[in-house]
């Protein structure tokens, strides 16, 4: 009942709130007239609750504003580092060209999107959708790897990521791995010879002369 009276006052329906308050007054022992009790109860209790709610709302809005501000600042720092690394990796894989990321709404970075601007060597600038399947795969790989520029990882596990690439694109992908392995240890599952050529250590399973599978290791 107290909650309902508070809601009615917040909505501006004071007449209904007084009816509810009178019902509460009947259940309480007081030495003052009923109307005086109702007015006092509304002033001291219900209006006080509304003020508490307003203060709580203001406090929550301040917290949300501070969180959004901190998130925007961190996102801007991360986006800048990732953008620089993305452009660098794309140049390594494609031996030139230009690549960058741009925000669709710089004023509200947390609400907008991200656009890719790509220009491969010998080609005009084009969106990701007009690139070949291998070029799209390499671009996505470059973007994912560039995330580690902001949050480096001790190692990166890659499983058959080069399976759909032709030999030319496998070589481009392997150049990126060869450059980045100085910063991060890569554990790669692959059946492609070009990828294996850039590895420092090969580990696998082989069939021995007595027809028993056993693990093998080779330091390149």
Buried (B, 14 or more C-beta within 10 A) or exposed (E): EEEEBBBBBBEEBEEBBBEBBBEBBEEEEEEEEEEEBBBBBBEEBBBEBBEEEEEEEEEEEEEEEEEEEEEBEEEEEBBEBBBBBBBBBBBBBBEEBBBBBEBEEEEEBEEEEEEBBBBBEEEEEEEBEEBEEBBBBBBEBBBBBBBBBBEEEEEBEBEEBBEEBEEEBBBBBBBBBBBBBEEBEBEBEBEBEBBBEBBEEEEEEEEEEEEEEEEEEEEE
